[in-house]
């Protein structure tokens, strides 16, 4: 994939990459010059909800979840 540097010095990450890694506007990145013409771009902010499943699975009390009784929305 290729992209271009804008007149403002901005690079656009192609949409397949943004979708694959679930990148959102406003996220922070660190860029390091590795060599002439080679750069390393690293996401600084963690992905949305990273670690949430692990946190919930590590709950020390098993069976703590109770579904909330709710009314049907069929009549709305």
C-alpha positions as CSV (number, residue, x, y, z in Angstrom):
1,X,0.0,0.0,0.0
2,X,1.2,3.5,-0.7
3,X,0.2,6.9,0.8
4,X,1.4,10.4,0.2
5,X,2.7,13.2,2.4
6,X,0.4,16.2,2.3
7,X,1.6,19.8,2.1
8,X,0.9,20.1,5.8
9,X,3.3,17.1,6.6
10,X,0.4,14.7,7.2
11,X,0.3,11.0,6.3
12,X,-2.9,9.1,5.8
13,X,-3.0,5.5,6.8
14,X,-4.9,3.5,4.2
15,X,-8.4,2.4,5.3
16,X,-7.6,-1.4,5.3
17,X,-4.9,-0.8,7.9
18,X,-7.2,1.4,10.0
19,X,-10.0,-1.2,9.9
20,X,-7.6,-4.1,10.6
21,X,-6.2,-2.4,13.8
22,X,-9.4,-0.5,14.7
23,X,-7.6,2.8,14.6
24,X,-9.7,5.9,15.4
25,X,-9.1,9.6,14.9
26,X,-7.3,11.3,17.7
27,X,-5.1,8.3,18.7
28,X,-1.5,9.0,19.5
29,X,1.5,7.5,17.7
30,X,5.2,7.6,18.1
31,X,7.4,7.7,15.0
32,X,11.1,6.8,15.0
33,X,13.5,7.3,12.2
34,X,15.2,3.8,11.8
35,X,17.3,4.7,8.7
36,X,17.3,6.9,5.7
37,X,13.8,6.4,4.3
38,X,12.7,3.9,6.9
39,X,10.5,4.8,9.9
40,X,8.7,2.9,12.7
41,X,5.2,4.0,13.6
42,X,3.9,2.7,17.0
43,X,0.5,3.3,18.5
44,X,0.8,5.0,21.9
45,X,-2.8,4.7,23.2
46,X,-4.1,1.2,23.8
47,X,-6.9,-0.2,21.6
48,X,-10.4,0.5,22.8
49,X,-11.4,-2.0,25.6
50,X,-8.0,-3.7,25.6
51,X,-7.8,-6.1,28.6
52,X,-11.5,-5.8,29.4
53,X,-12.3,-9.5,28.7
54,X,-9.3,-10.5,30.8
55,X,-10.4,-8.3,33.7
56,X,-13.9,-9.7,33.6
57,X,-12.7,-13.3,33.3
58,X,-10.4,-12.8,36.3
59,X,-13.3,-11.9,38.6
60,X,-12.7,-13.8,41.9
61,X,-16.4,-14.4,42.5
62,X,-17.9,-16.9,40.1
63,X,-21.6,-16.5,39.3
64,X,-21.7,-12.9,40.2
65,X,-23.5,-11.9,37.0
66,X,-27.3,-11.8,37.2
67,X,-29.4,-10.8,34.2
68,X,-31.6,-7.8,34.8
69,X,-35.3,-8.5,34.2
70,X,-36.6,-6.3,31.6
71,X,-39.9,-5.8,29.7
72,X,-40.3,-6.6,26.1
73,X,-39.7,-3.8,23.6
74,X,-42.0,-5.4,21.1
75,X,-44.8,-2.9,21.9
76,X,-42.7,0.2,21.6
